[in-house]
Amino acid sequence: MDINVLSVEKITKIYRRGFKGTPFTAVKDVSFSLARNRVAGFVGPNGAGKTTTIKMAMGLVKPTAGQISMMDISSKMPASRDGVAYVSEQPYFYKHLTVCETVDFSASLIGIKPGSVSLERKRVLEAVELSGREKTKVRSLSKGLQQRLNMACGLLGDPELLIFDEPMSGLDPPSRRLFRKLFRKLGQEGRTVFFSTHVLEDIEAVCQDVVVLDNGALRFTGSVASLLDKGTLGTELIVPSIPDSLAGDLTAEGLKLSRPAGDNVFVLIPAQKDVAEYQRRLYEQGVYCLSMQKRTMPLEALLYGNSTEGGVAS
């Protein structure tokens, strides 16, 4: 039986703030697990507890209660982080070093043999499209390029599990597309990727699984597909026209008809109704379907309930 790469069991973290040491619960009774060879997103608004949870997994913060294990080893043990890469949101570099020197320094810290460093450097810089900038000083790089360099250092040693804290924060569109492509590639190559974000488009674009936190509490854990299924509104048919009598019957039965543009009629069949049956009834009236597509709530509305508009599933 394959073990979970990451297991979080009833984790709570309470901080003390201010002169009086007032308790503040950053993470409360959170449990989830991460399967091997998956790309998973860790999503929630700023202040939801994502970074605190990641730091507890990496042994940088001690939980107030609960247990975390990686590769079936307690996170209290340094061995749990063997084969694990962690990339923080804020990179910490020696700004006077070059890109080449920075990567080589990181390689030495994780014990890559000197004879293998040049090949590793070439591989990771190509992965983040920094080839040709080896001699550039870190201080001369834009924030986005420093994020790429940060990612390159995280890829050193070909880790099995990669944990990224807000890796796409502040990135320009080309860099965001690059990181999304990279995460997909890592997943296809059999690596496990777990990254936090508050941008829901990133989750829909690259993730198979998602963990959702809000105000330190777990809102959802499971596959992205199962989450989106919860927000299924129904199936939308587009037809060129529809008889008034049939339109009245369909509306009375709970279907929604609209003409958002042009003469075509959009017929939304709720998820609980039989699509094939309504296609048959339309056909019997000489109404032919031009297209059909699934309609879902936007992921943001599904998670946070701040919209009632439907989106089209891709």
Salt bridges, closest charged atoms under 4 A:
ASP2 OD1 - ARG36 NE 3.18
ASP104 OD1 - ARG121 NE 2.88
GLU120 OE2 - ARG123 NE 2.86
GLU126 OE2 - LYS122 NZ 2.69
GLU129 OE1 - ARG148 NH1 3.94
ASP158 OD2 - ARG191 NH2 2.62
GLU160 OE2 - ARG36 NH1 1.94
GLU166 OE2 - LYS50 NZ 3.78
GLU166 OE2 - HIS198 ND1 3.40
GLU189 OE2 - LYS185 NZ 2.47
GLU201 OE1 - ARG180 NH2 3.96
ASP202 OD2 - ARG176 NH1 2.66
ASP202 OD1 - ARG180 NH2 2.83
ASP209 OD2 - ARG38 NE 2.81
ASP214 OD2 - ARG219 NH1 2.93
ASP229 OD1 - LYS294 NZ 3.12
GLU236 OE2 - ARG295 NE 3.80
GLU253 OE1 - ARG281 NH1 2.87
GLU277 OE2 - ARG280 NH2 2.47
GLU284 OE2 - ARG280 NH1 2.42
